[in-house]
Structure formats: structure tokens, C-alpha cells
């Protein structure tokens, strides 16, 4: 049986480079690449991949506010979070927050708030991975030039790497335009994982955690009392909850 040292969750908008990072670590086309043109539902795929000979389980997710045409339905998003939490063994060792440079979108802040503060309750190391910087003269300087803008929006990662997740066009003798930056980016990602992933993530009571997360979702999105009863039942149905679990969820959300 393969020993897994921890669970690593990648979050970010469609087109932020999550799947490209998975493929970079795998050294093969494991995860499908999105063109970012259309939205998708909050979902996840898992991959067991080695990092310097140590196996981690990576979860490639889709965040809220996906695509250019609007947002994911929040009841569906909460249901998928429920499924992820309840099926996750061993807790979360590292959260990799991915975004595509060079500018910060409003959805970047929303996803940071949802995943780092609400889902992980600021208890999980969260690193920022900025992709799409192939044409920057110095990838490492990008963060220092833009750090203040992130901090102004309350985005303060435990660590940051600026990378390219593509090798680019073929130029000559089997070489591609961004090969050198790509290899350096892979090394940065691998070192980041080994240096920042928690060896012993905090124990989580999954049921209690989910109720707290759902309450904060309602508060964050400012859902009205009139809509709550219908939305709670939709969440319960989407999660496949029993009558007892649904009653407990309603009881928890009444406290808001």
C-alpha cells in the first residue's frame, strides 16, 4: 500500500494553473487543462504524486466565481465542500492558492476568504502560487513588486512562488521557449511543498467543521432569512444527508 504523507488542496479560478501544476509535478498530462472561457461547478479530482520520493495526495478543485459568465451556485459549492471534507482522511496538510498574473481579480479575494479563512479557519499553511509569468524578466521580483496590493486586500500567504507552468513553443533541437524557467519553477514548487506541508495537521471533527463552514458561508454571502429554509434543504439534498443530519444543519444555521 502506498504511504501518503499528507493531503494538499489546490484552489483558484479556472485558468489559474492548478491542473498545469498537477501535470508539472506528475511529469505527465494527468489533469485536463481548462481554457478558462466558461464556468464550471465546484468539484475536485485527486492524484497521488511523488515529491522528491515522498507521496502526497493532491486535490485539484474549482473555486467559486468560476469563468467569465458568473458564479457557481452556492448550494452546489457547499455540497461539494461537504463531500470533500467528509471523504478527506488525515486532514489538510497544505493549501495551495493559485492565481494567474499579472493582476488581482475580485474573485481572488473572495476565494482567499472562502478557502483560507472559512474552510481552513486559518489553521492550515496557505501558500500563493502565481502562474502565467513567462514574459516577466525576473519571476522572483514579481511578488515583491505586487505584495502591497495583496496585503491591502487581506491576502497574506505563508509563502509565495512565482512560476511558469508551461514550456512554451518548440524553438530548436527539441527545446522549448520556457524550458529553463519551467524546470526552475518545478524545483520551487517541490521545495515549497516539502517546506510548508504540515507533518501533523490539526484534528478536525468533520461534522462540526462542516456546520461551522456552512454558517460562515451564509453569513459571508448574506443570504436572507426568507431563503434559508429552502436553501438548507437544497444543501441537505445535494449532500445526501439523513433526516437527523438535516435537522442538525437547520439547528446550526438558525443560530446565525
SELO-822895 format. One record per residue (C-alpha): x, y, z; residue in three letters. Coordinates in nm, 4 decimals. Example, Ala and Ser with C-alpha at 12.3 -4.5 7.8 and 13.67 -1.06 7.14 Angstrom:
1.2300 / -0.4500 / 0.7800 / ALA
1.3670 / -0.1060 / 0.7140 / SER
% end
This chain:
0.0000 / 0.0000 / 0.0000 / UNK
0.1315 / 0.3454 / -0.0945 / UNK
0.2183 / 0.5601 / 0.2078 / UNK
0.0757 / 0.9114 / 0.1749 / UNK
0.2408 / 1.1835 / 0.3804 / UNK
-0.0399 / 1.4342 / 0.3512 / UNK
-0.3247 / 1.5990 / 0.1625 / UNK
-0.2616 / 1.9080 / -0.0477 / UNK
-0.5530 / 2.1093 / -0.1873 / UNK
-0.5127 / 2.3384 / -0.4878 / UNK
-0.7713 / 2.6149 / -0.5196 / UNK
-0.8231 / 2.9047 / -0.7580 / UNK
-1.0275 / 3.0139 / -1.0568 / UNK
-1.0499 / 2.8274 / -1.3843 / UNK
-0.7355 / 2.9051 / -1.5830 / UNK
-0.5256 / 2.9834 / -1.2752 / UNK
-0.2895 / 2.6944 / -1.3473 / UNK
-0.4000 / 2.4296 / -1.0941 / UNK
-0.4117 / 2.1461 / -1.3447 / UNK
-0.0863 / 2.2614 / -1.5043 / UNK
0.0839 / 2.2431 / -1.1640 / UNK
-0.0501 / 1.8897 / -1.1128 / UNK
0.0896 / 1.7898 / -1.4527 / UNK
0.4202 / 1.9613 / -1.3757 / UNK
0.4628 / 1.7616 / -1.0549 / UNK
0.3481 / 1.4396 / -1.2229 / UNK
0.5739 / 1.4876 / -1.5232 / UNK
0.2807 / 1.3816 / -1.7421 / UNK
-0.0598 / 1.5034 / -1.8624 / UNK
-0.2682 / 1.3711 / -1.5704 / UNK
-0.5113 / 1.6585 / -1.5188 / UNK
-0.7155 / 1.8139 / -1.8024 / UNK
-0.6258 / 2.1759 / -1.8785 / UNK
-0.9098 / 2.4311 / -1.8900 / UNK
-0.9087 / 2.7282 / -2.1240 / UNK
-1.0910 / 2.9361 / -1.8614 / UNK
-1.3572 / 3.0533 / -2.1073 / UNK
-1.6561 / 2.9049 / -1.9259 / UNK
-1.7574 / 2.8395 / -1.5695 / UNK
-1.7850 / 2.5001 / -1.4045 / UNK
-1.9278 / 2.3550 / -1.0843 / UNK
-1.7219 / 2.3316 / -0.7698 / UNK
-1.5696 / 1.9849 / -0.7951 / UNK
-1.2410 / 1.8114 / -0.7299 / UNK
-1.0139 / 1.5362 / -0.8618 / UNK
-0.7423 / 1.3647 / -0.6606 / UNK
-0.3971 / 1.2416 / -0.7621 / UNK
-0.1265 / 1.0612 / -0.5638 / UNK
0.2059 / 1.2083 / -0.6771 / UNK
0.5673 / 1.1823 / -0.5550 / UNK
0.7630 / 1.4891 / -0.4445 / UNK
1.1310 / 1.4021 / -0.4087 / UNK
1.0351 / 1.0409 / -0.3413 / UNK
0.7586 / 1.1207 / -0.0901 / UNK
0.3959 / 1.0664 / -0.1854 / UNK
0.1269 / 1.3291 / -0.1333 / UNK
-0.2381 / 1.3282 / -0.2330 / UNK
-0.3248 / 1.6356 / -0.4387 / UNK
-0.6813 / 1.7626 / -0.4778 / UNK
-0.7375 / 1.9745 / -0.7886 / UNK
-1.0503 / 2.1819 / -0.7168 / UNK
-1.2536 / 2.4546 / -0.8811 / UNK
-1.3251 / 2.7673 / -0.6783 / UNK
-1.6278 / 2.9911 / -0.6623 / UNK
-1.6805 / 3.2728 / -0.9139 / UNK
-1.5530 / 3.0498 / -1.1933 / UNK
-1.5383 / 3.1672 / -1.5510 / UNK
-1.6374 / 3.4943 / -1.7095 / UNK
-2.0130 / 3.4473 / -1.7097 / UNK
-2.0925 / 3.4429 / -1.3362 / UNK
-2.0707 / 3.2297 / -1.0251 / UNK
-2.1201 / 2.8715 / -0.9252 / UNK
-2.4485 / 2.8106 / -0.7434 / UNK
-2.3539 / 2.8312 / -0.3765 / UNK
-2.5668 / 2.5385 / -0.2602 / UNK
-2.3787 / 2.3196 / -0.5086 / UNK
-2.0488 / 2.4637 / -0.3882 / UNK
-2.1304 / 2.3887 / -0.0241 / UNK
-2.2374 / 2.0353 / -0.1157 / UNK
-1.9055 / 1.9707 / -0.2871 / UNK
-1.7157 / 2.1096 / 0.0123 / UNK
-1.9140 / 1.8713 / 0.2335 / UNK
-1.8153 / 1.5773 / 0.0138 / UNK
-1.4513 / 1.6830 / 0.0107 / UNK
-1.4335 / 1.7280 / 0.3884 / UNK
-1.6137 / 1.4039 / 0.4732 / UNK
-1.4008 / 1.1973 / 0.2341 / UNK
-1.0709 / 1.3550 / 0.3293 / UNK
-0.8645 / 1.1270 / 0.5514 / UNK
-0.5926 / 1.2782 / 0.7707 / UNK
-0.6893 / 1.6456 / 0.7434 / UNK
-0.5358 / 1.9136 / 0.5211 / UNK
-0.1578 / 1.9492 / 0.5265 / UNK
-0.1236 / 2.2368 / 0.2811 / UNK
-0.3476 / 2.4739 / 0.0859 / UNK
-0.2025 / 2.5956 / -0.2442 / UNK
-0.3836 / 2.9093 / -0.3574 / UNK
-0.3284 / 2.9537 / -0.7320 / UNK
-0.3822 / 3.2647 / -0.9413 / UNK
-0.2731 / 3.3782 / -1.2839 / UNK
-0.0736 / 3.7013 / -1.3014 / UNK
-0.0350 / 3.9798 / -1.3548 / UNK
-0.3451 / 4.1350 / -1.1940 / UNK
-0.5624 / 4.0550 / -0.8914 / UNK
-0.9336 / 3.9987 / -0.9574 / UNK
-1.2168 / 4.0426 / -0.7089 / UNK
-1.2696 / 3.6645 / -0.7233 / UNK
-0.9120 / 3.6228 / -0.5984 / UNK
-1.0008 / 3.7893 / -0.2703 / UNK
-1.3318 / 3.6004 / -0.2443 / UNK
-1.1681 / 3.2626 / -0.2941 / UNK
-0.8924 / 3.3506 / -0.0435 / UNK
-1.1558 / 3.4399 / 0.2152 / UNK
-1.3590 / 3.1262 / 0.1488 / UNK
-1.0793 / 2.8724 / 0.1498 / UNK
-0.8150 / 3.0136 / 0.3844 / UNK
-1.0371 / 3.1824 / 0.6414 / UNK
-1.3693 / 2.9961 / 0.6244 / UNK
-1.2845 / 2.6439 / 0.5091 / UNK
-0.9426 / 2.6096 / 0.6743 / UNK
-1.0093 / 2.8566 / 0.9583 / UNK
-0.6551 / 2.9993 / 0.9197 / UNK
-0.5177 / 2.6768 / 1.0708 / UNK
-0.3668 / 2.5316 / 0.7532 / UNK
-0.0482 / 2.6687 / 0.5925 / UNK
-0.1553 / 2.8557 / 0.2796 / UNK
0.0875 / 2.9370 / 0.0014 / UNK
0.0304 / 3.1598 / -0.3004 / UNK
0.1351 / 3.0226 / -0.6391 / UNK
0.1323 / 3.2831 / -0.9164 / UNK
0.1371 / 3.1392 / -1.2690 / UNK
0.1401 / 3.2924 / -1.6163 / UNK
0.4587 / 3.4931 / -1.5632 / UNK
0.6502 / 3.3566 / -1.8637 / UNK
0.7237 / 3.7003 / -2.0031 / UNK
0.8473 / 3.8573 / -1.6795 / UNK
1.2189 / 3.9352 / -1.6814 / UNK
1.2569 / 3.8168 / -1.3232 / UNK
0.9876 / 3.5851 / -1.1848 / UNK
1.1069 / 3.6203 / -0.8257 / UNK
1.0741 / 4.0000 / -0.8274 / UNK
0.7072 / 3.9929 / -0.9287 / UNK
0.5822 / 3.9213 / -0.5772 / UNK
0.7849 / 4.1970 / -0.4148 / UNK
0.6527 / 4.4487 / -0.6677 / UNK
0.2919 / 4.3440 / -0.6006 / UNK
0.2968 / 4.2363 / -0.2373 / UNK
0.1388 / 4.5573 / -0.1060 / UNK
-0.1644 / 4.5172 / -0.3343 / UNK
-0.2286 / 4.1677 / -0.1961 / UNK
-0.1857 / 4.2727 / 0.1654 / UNK
-0.4235 / 4.5651 / 0.1087 / UNK
-0.6939 / 4.3052 / 0.0318 / UNK
-0.6029 / 4.0923 / 0.3326 / UNK
-0.4178 / 3.8254 / 0.1327 / UNK
-0.1132 / 3.7338 / 0.3410 / UNK
0.0197 / 3.3905 / 0.2393 / UNK
0.2664 / 3.1885 / 0.4459 / UNK
0.4890 / 3.1675 / 0.1386 / UNK
0.4800 / 3.2639 / -0.2284 / UNK
0.6256 / 3.1281 / -0.5516 / UNK
0.6060 / 3.2937 / -0.8935 / UNK
0.6333 / 3.0407 / -1.1738 / UNK
0.5678 / 2.9420 / -1.5302 / UNK
0.3661 / 2.6236 / -1.5696 / UNK
0.4206 / 2.5916 / -1.9439 / UNK
0.7265 / 2.5070 / -2.1503 / UNK
0.6077 / 2.7235 / -2.4395 / UNK
0.6577 / 2.6807 / -2.8117 / UNK
0.9129 / 2.4498 / -2.9686 / UNK
1.2124 / 2.6534 / -3.0851 / UNK
1.5005 / 2.4220 / -3.1866 / UNK
1.6574 / 2.0804 / -3.1278 / UNK
1.3669 / 1.9663 / -2.9114 / UNK
1.3980 / 2.2677 / -2.6818 / UNK
1.1033 / 2.4875 / -2.5893 / UNK
1.0917 / 2.8590 / -2.5230 / UNK
1.0464 / 2.8479 / -2.1429 / UNK
1.2233 / 2.5207 / -2.0587 / UNK
1.4707 / 2.6784 / -1.8150 / UNK
1.2059 / 2.8765 / -1.6255 / UNK
0.9828 / 2.5679 / -1.6206 / UNK
1.2491 / 2.3482 / -1.4602 / UNK
1.3254 / 2.6182 / -1.2017 / UNK
0.9523 / 2.6540 / -1.1338 / UNK
0.9170 / 2.2792 / -1.0751 / UNK
1.2017 / 2.2863 / -0.8233 / UNK
1.0392 / 2.5821 / -0.6431 / UNK
0.7040 / 2.4027 / -0.6214 / UNK
0.8616 / 2.0822 / -0.4885 / UNK
1.0656 / 2.2666 / -0.2253 / UNK
0.7611 / 2.4693 / -0.1243 / UNK
0.5609 / 2.1530 / -0.0611 / UNK
0.8304 / 1.9857 / 0.1477 / UNK
0.8996 / 2.3011 / 0.3485 / UNK
0.5416 / 2.4098 / 0.4143 / UNK
0.3202 / 2.0991 / 0.4360 / UNK
0.2241 / 2.0225 / 0.7953 / UNK
0.3503 / 1.6870 / 0.9191 / UNK
0.0632 / 1.6613 / 1.1684 / UNK
-0.2433 / 1.8644 / 1.0633 / UNK
-0.4849 / 1.9626 / 1.3424 / UNK
-0.7589 / 1.7117 / 1.4267 / UNK
-1.0895 / 1.8083 / 1.2717 / UNK
-1.4342 / 1.6937 / 1.3783 / UNK
-1.5651 / 1.6773 / 1.0221 / UNK
-1.9356 / 1.7109 / 1.1063 / UNK
-1.8850 / 2.0064 / 1.3405 / UNK
-1.6425 / 2.1636 / 1.0916 / UNK
-1.8970 / 2.1397 / 0.8113 / UNK
-2.1717 / 2.3026 / 1.0175 / UNK
-1.9417 / 2.5910 / 1.1108 / UNK
-1.8264 / 2.6320 / 0.7496 / UNK
-2.1861 / 2.6368 / 0.6234 / UNK
-2.2870 / 2.9001 / 0.8780 / UNK
-1.9999 / 3.1200 / 0.7686 / UNK
-2.0981 / 3.0709 / 0.4037 / UNK
-2.4465 / 3.2009 / 0.4793 / UNK
-2.3016 / 3.4975 / 0.6672 / UNK
-2.0377 / 3.5723 / 0.4007 / UNK
-2.2879 / 3.5746 / 0.1144 / UNK
-2.5551 / 3.7500 / 0.3221 / UNK
-2.8376 / 3.5097 / 0.2422 / UNK
-3.1725 / 3.6278 / 0.3721 / UNK
-3.3821 / 3.4540 / 0.6373 / UNK
-3.6664 / 3.4059 / 0.3862 / UNK
-3.4427 / 3.1963 / 0.1579 / UNK
-3.2774 / 2.9921 / 0.4316 / UNK
-3.5283 / 2.7092 / 0.4730 / UNK
-3.5330 / 2.6329 / 0.1011 / UNK
-3.1553 / 2.6649 / 0.0666 / UNK
-3.0857 / 2.4475 / 0.3703 / UNK
-3.2999 / 2.1701 / 0.2250 / UNK
-3.1236 / 2.2048 / -0.1129 / UNK
-2.7859 / 2.1715 / 0.0586 / UNK
-2.9039 / 1.8703 / 0.2575 / UNK
-3.0409 / 1.7016 / -0.0548 / UNK
-2.7248 / 1.7720 / -0.2552 / UNK
-2.5108 / 1.6284 / 0.0263 / UNK
-2.7298 / 1.3203 / 0.0633 / UNK
-2.7884 / 1.3953 / 0.4326 / UNK
-3.0173 / 1.1872 / 0.6520 / UNK
-3.3177 / 1.3428 / 0.8280 / UNK
-3.1206 / 1.3667 / 1.1520 / UNK
-2.8269 / 1.5380 / 0.9777 / UNK
-3.0632 / 1.7795 / 0.8013 / UNK
-3.2314 / 1.8660 / 1.1313 / UNK
-2.8904 / 1.9294 / 1.2905 / UNK
-2.7873 / 2.1510 / 0.9983 / UNK
-3.1064 / 2.3561 / 1.0299 / UNK
-3.0475 / 2.3871 / 1.4031 / UNK
-2.6944 / 2.5144 / 1.3482 / UNK
-2.7967 / 2.7676 / 1.0831 / UNK
-3.0760 / 2.9099 / 1.2979 / UNK
-2.8002 / 3.0487 / 1.5207 / UNK
-2.6876 / 3.2964 / 1.2522 / UNK
% end
